[in-house]
Amino acid sequence: TATATATSDGPSSAALAAHRQLVRELRPDVAGEALEQLSATAMRDLVLAIDPLDVGLVRRVNEADAAFWAASQGVREGWSEDVLTFDCGGQQWVFEVALPMGSLAAPTSQDLDYVFELLALIEREELPAPTPIEVRWTAGSRSLLSPAYSPDPDALFAWVGIIMYLPTADPAQRAAVTRLFRDRYAGACERELMVKYNAVWHWAKLETADADWSAIPITGDDDTEKTASPQPTSTTANADSASASSSTSAFAPPHHTHMDVPDGAHPSSRREFMRAVLRERYPLSLVRAMRAYVDPKNILGSPWLDDVLR
């Protein structure tokens, strides 16, 4: 394994070679110095802009992404704010869930099983699914409203996220990407995987049943991660900062059992599905009581939050 000191020079030419070749072939209007100045994510968006829903095109971009990361692996030393980050690219839809995977003493393979089944779903449905499928792992949390809540201090959780990019400002293209992501990609994960793996939404990636998925803000390029979703910033916390209260012992959410939610949930009944999952996972009656006590005029409420906690 090569060891390198972190610098501001960015990726090597070898790491960017596959993306540059793809741009030269498919976007000959971008060449010379202009091409040399582009990052891997910028080149990815240039190519995807041709047709982000073309499975063959997305597959070629994914292969370039894989080559980029293979050429970028190694050991890097530097300040944490430089090393523990990466360029997400432009605007994107993101869907992420947390699922239990046993404990330190007895881990399970639920994380791998979920991802393998997700990959099979992508192949079966011929989805134009871009890279990456993000997987991360955390310990459990004592916070009752955390997707990773568990009374077991050794509990393990996996978080799996999927993504689709919005590479242009063209309203028709963005609407088409949004519909496919909502109905066929994220929707399939909700219908086929969430209940089976006892997964629950990352709070910041949960859209309510009547969310206006078409309300996608069109802004300038930004290298920070965006979900381009209409949820308010105030709802992104999963309450990990709140300590478990004395009521914890009175609440035993079924984190490691099959969730009792409507069979055959589909988009037209998504509101019932969402509420059933949240009721099974969280002590919503306690949350509503506490909200009424500390915020009787619902000053800190919002349509999104009120709908989720109803």
Secondary structure, 3 states (H helix, E strand, C coil): CCEEECCCCCCCHHHHHHHHHHHHHHCCCCCHHHHHCCCHHHHHHHHHCCCCCCHHHHHHHHHHHHHHHHHHCCEEECCHHHHCCCCCCCCEEEEEEEEEEEECCCECCHHHHHHHHHHHHHHHHCCCCCCCCEEEEEECECCCCCCCECCCCCEEEEEEEEEEECCCCCHHHHHHHHHHHHHHHHHHHHHHHHCCCCCEECHHHCCCCCCCCCCCCCCCCCCCCCCCCCCCHHHCCCCCCCCCCHHHHHCCCCCCCCCCCCCCCCHHHHHHHHHHHHHHHCCHHHHHHHHHHHCCCCCCCCHHHHHHCC
